[in-house]
Each structure stands twice: as structure tokens, then as C-alpha cells.
Amino acid sequence: MIPDDPAAVAREPEGARGIAGGGILAAGEGSRLRRDGFRVAKPLVPVGGVPLVEHAIENFAAARVAPLAIIFNESDGDCVRFVRARFPALDGDIAVRTTASTLESFRELSARLPPGRILVATVDAWCPREDFLRFALEAASLPDGETAVAVTRLVDDERPLRVRSQGPGGGPVVEIGGETGDSVAAGIFLFSERARRVQTPPDVARLRGLLRWLVQAGEPVRAIPIGDVVDVDRGTDVLQAEALAGRSAAWVSG
């Protein structure tokens, strides 16, 4: 596990028990950010001076989830060098592979982690650390056979993955990926061992398709509401995430 600042450890919860490991999906191309003038790979785009991948790794460290697997695109060697230099004691595995889809990336990460439930996040799902921890702890308390999806009411995605659950405050998921829903998937998930290993039909080609198929197949999937999450795909998203970070810091210090 990444060495922690002793003062920070004292402020953090004990951690999410019963989670076998974590994964960060960071193999996207980041083409929209590049069009908006960013010259670094998407995982290295800073929010408040902290690269997205650094923030994500520190979220998992704060939740005491290890080992950690990360997947980068083959063209993002600078991301690998950054992570290895910034986190030399990282307990985990870095995959460098250009995949055809988010589902293929997820399968790659899953294969690199031990059996059991795993916590998975996309590198561009930016949220305050306290919200990430809240999801990790609540998801870890669920029965082993359940999969969990962090959901938010902030919709800033061009193609949001809508989630409809039994109650307005989350709960068992009725539908994922429909035209309507009471919330939107936030890019942070807990997958049960069964959900990791299940064989999906050939037409399920993306991670969102796997989630939708799990619900349709009757697998137990639960929505856990958290605060605002910014899907960092564009330059305006970086500004929105930085504003959210500022509000979070002000709330914590106050």
C-alpha cells in the first residue's frame, strides 16, 4: 500500500473491509481534452494542480483498498512513468494496453486482481475524497453477492448512463441505461465476484452494457447515492471539478 502521512491517517476511516482489490480504468484517449488545449495524456490532466490519476490512486489508498491495478493506453507511457515515480511503493500492477472497449479494459484489470469483490473507478470520475470513501464503506457493507453503482444527480455527460432504482434515495436497481432514470452512474463501482466472472452475450461490448445486462439478468445491483461527480472530458469539466474541489475544501476546513 502507498505510504501515508501519519496526520492524514489519523483523520481517515479504518477502511473498506472485505474488498479484494481495486482498479482504475485510465485507457481512454482524451481526444476532447486535447481539442480544448490540454497537451498531456488524460490521466495527467490536473484538477487543482493534482493529476487525475494521482487523485484516483489516493482515493483508493484512503479507502485502504489494495492491491490496485491500473490500465493505461499504449501511447501513455508518460502516465506509467509518473505513477512509478510518484508512488514507488504502490501495491499493485500497471497494465499498458490499447483495448477495444471499456469492458475489455475492465476484464484486463479484473484478471490482475485476486478473487473477491473489487472496487473500480474511471480515472475521469472526479469527486471529493470524502464522497469516494463514503461509497467504498457503504458498498463494502453490502452482502458479498451484490454489485454496487455510485450514482449522482449531477448530469454533465454527453451520454449519461441513467440509473433507475426502487427508491429516490438509491437501493436496488431496476434499470440501467434507459432513457429515463432518477440518477446517473458516477463512474465508481463495486463488482461482486460473480459479476466479475459472468459470461455476457457477444453483443455486450462496453462496461455500461455489462451493468445493464447484469440488471436484466436478475443479478443484485444496488445504487448508492453520493455527492456531485464531474466526468472530466472537456476543458469546462476541469473548471467544474476545480470549483467542486474548492467547495469541498471549504466545507472540510469549516
Summary of the structure (lengths in Angstrom):
residues: 254
radius of gyration: 17.0
end to end distance: 30.3
largest distance: 51.3
contacts: 834
relative contact order: 0.17
helix: 36%
strand: 24%
